[in-house]
C-alpha cells in the first residue's frame, strides 16, 4: 500500500473536479482526500496498491471532470501514513 500526495493544476476548481475525483477513487477503491488550494490547484492524498495508484493517477491526469483540464501534476510519496478507510472531499 502506498500513499501519494498529488497536486493538480489547470482548470480544476469550479468544474466538479473534486467530486469527480471522489467518484473515480471509489470506483478504483482508492482511499484518501481531495481539497481545493487557495492558489487554484487541487490537493489529493491517495492511498492504494501500486497498480491501482497508477490507474488513478492516469485518470487524474486526463481530468475526471469533463468541464476541466489538467496542465500539471506533482506527485510525492508520503511515508509512514496511517491506513485510510474512505475517500472524502474536504471543504
C-alpha positions in Angstrom: 0.0 0.0 0.0 1.4 3.4 -1.0 0.2 6.9 -0.2 0.8 9.8 -2.6 0.3 13.5 -2.3 -0.9 14.7 -5.7 -1.1 18.4 -6.6 -3.1 19.1 -9.7 -3.0 22.4 -11.7 -5.2 23.5 -14.6 -8.9 24.3 -14.8 -9.6 22.2 -11.7 -11.8 24.4 -9.5 -15.4 25.2 -10.1 -15.8 22.4 -12.6 -16.7 19.5 -10.3 -13.2 18.2 -10.3 -13.2 17.2 -6.6 -16.5 15.3 -6.8 -15.4 13.5 -10.0 -12.1 12.6 -8.4 -14.0 11.1 -5.5 -16.1 9.1 -7.9 -13.0 7.7 -9.7 -11.4 7.0 -6.3 -14.5 5.0 -5.2 -14.6 3.1 -8.5 -11.0 2.1 -8.1 -11.2 1.5 -4.3 -8.7 4.3 -3.6 -8.9 5.9 -0.2 -7.9 9.5 0.8 -9.0 13.1 0.5 -9.3 15.9 -2.1 -9.5 19.6 -1.5 -9.1 22.9 -3.2 -6.0 25.0 -2.5 -6.1 28.8 -2.3 -3.8 29.1 -5.3 -6.3 27.4 -7.7 -4.8 24.0 -7.6 -6.3 20.8 -6.1 -4.5 18.6 -3.4 -5.2 14.9 -3.4 -3.9 12.5 -0.8 -4.5 9.0 -2.2 -3.8 5.5 -0.8 -3.9 2.3 -2.9 -1.7 -0.5 -4.1 0.9 0.3 -6.8 -1.2 -0.9 -9.8 -4.4 0.9 -8.6 -2.5 4.1 -7.9 -1.1 4.1 -11.4 -4.6 3.8 -12.9 -5.9 6.5 -10.5 -3.1 8.9 -11.5 -3.7 8.2 -15.2 -7.4 9.2 -14.8 -6.5 12.3 -12.8 -4.0 13.5 -15.4 -6.8 13.1 -18.0 -9.1 15.2 -15.8 -12.0 13.3 -14.3 -14.2 16.3 -14.9 -15.3 16.8 -18.5 -15.5 20.5 -17.9 -12.0 20.8 -16.6 -8.5 20.1 -17.8 -5.1 19.3 -16.2 -1.9 21.2 -17.1 0.4 19.9 -14.4 0.6 17.1 -11.8 3.1 16.9 -9.0 3.4 13.6 -7.2 5.2 12.9 -3.9 5.1 9.6 -2.0 4.2 10.1 1.7 5.8 7.6 4.1 4.6 6.3 7.4 1.0 7.1 6.7 -1.8 5.5 8.7 -4.3 3.3 6.8 -7.1 5.4 5.3 -10.6 3.9 5.2 -12.6 6.1 2.8 -12.3 8.9 0.2 -13.7 12.3 1.1 -14.0 15.8 -0.3 -12.7 18.4 2.1 -14.2 21.9 2.0 
